Amino acid sequence: MKFLAIEHEYPGLIGEDFQPHLKAEAARVWELYQAGIIREMYFCPERSAAVLMLECAGAEEAQAVLDTLPLMQLGFISFELLALVPYSGFDRLFAAVH
């Protein structure tokens, strides 16, 4: 199952708070990418937020994966987690009319 994870930073933190931990964060994201769990990763500059596409069995697994990120473990960030399913809107175009 695919999940979209949108990062949110907790208020009151500044760039210097994150700096000592960014290499470890990148290394963990790389491990998860190599394992096929993180399928895509992006950065939204307007929000200063990471956006990840994950492939997991379910929401609990996806959250458990995100919980392994160093910045999550430090309590610096959280993720909004959205389950994605295939778009079914084309059924309206191609479904047989009864």
N, C-alpha and C positions, 0 to 999 in steps of 0.2 A: 504494500500500500504506500502511496506517496503522501508526504507531509511537507507543507510549507512552514518554515520556522522563521519568524521575524524577531530580530533582537530588539530589546529595550534596555537601555542603561538606567540604572537607579540614579535618582537625583543626588546632587551634591558631590559627585565624583568629577575629577578633572583628568586631562590627558596624562599627567604625571603619575596618577594612581594606577593607570593601566600599563604604562610603559614597561615596568620590570617583568610583566607577565605575558606580553604579546608573543614572544618567541615560543613559549610553552603552549599557548593557545593555538598558534599556527601549526605547531608540530602535531597536536592532537587532531586538529581538523584534517591535516594531511593523512594521518593514520586512518581516520574514518572514511576519507575519500578513497584511499587505497583499498579499504575493506569493502567498498561498494555501498556503504551506508549513506554517506553524503554524496549525492549524485551531481549536484551543482551548487556553486556558492557565488554570491554577488555581494556588492556593497552599495548601499543607498546613501550617497553623499548628502542629500538634503536632510536626512534624519540621522546621519552618522550611525548607520545600523547595518549589521550583516543580515543577509537573507539567504537561507539555506533550503535546498530541496533534499529531503531524506527519503530513503526507501527502507521501511520497517514493517514488521508484521502487524503492528497496531500502535495506538497512541501511547500506551504505557511503555512500549519499547522505545519509541521515538523520544519520549521525555527522559527515559533512563540514559539514552545516548547523549542527549543534550546536557544532562547532569554531570557527565564526565569531562566537560570542558572546564579548564582551569578558571576562567572568569565566572562561570556559573558557581563553581565550588567556593570561590571567594565571595560570592554574593554581589558581584559588580553588575551582572546582567541577568535578565530573564528572557524567555522567548514566548511569543504568542505562537501557538501551534495549531495549524489548520489542516485537517484531513482533506485530501483531494480525491475525487472520483472522476471517471470519464464524463465528459459533457454529453448530456442526453438530449439537448435541444434540437438536434437534427431529426429526431424522431417526428417532430411536427411537420417536417418537410417530406419525409420519405415513408411514413407509416401509411398503411393502407386505410383508405377512407371507408367506413362502414355505413 
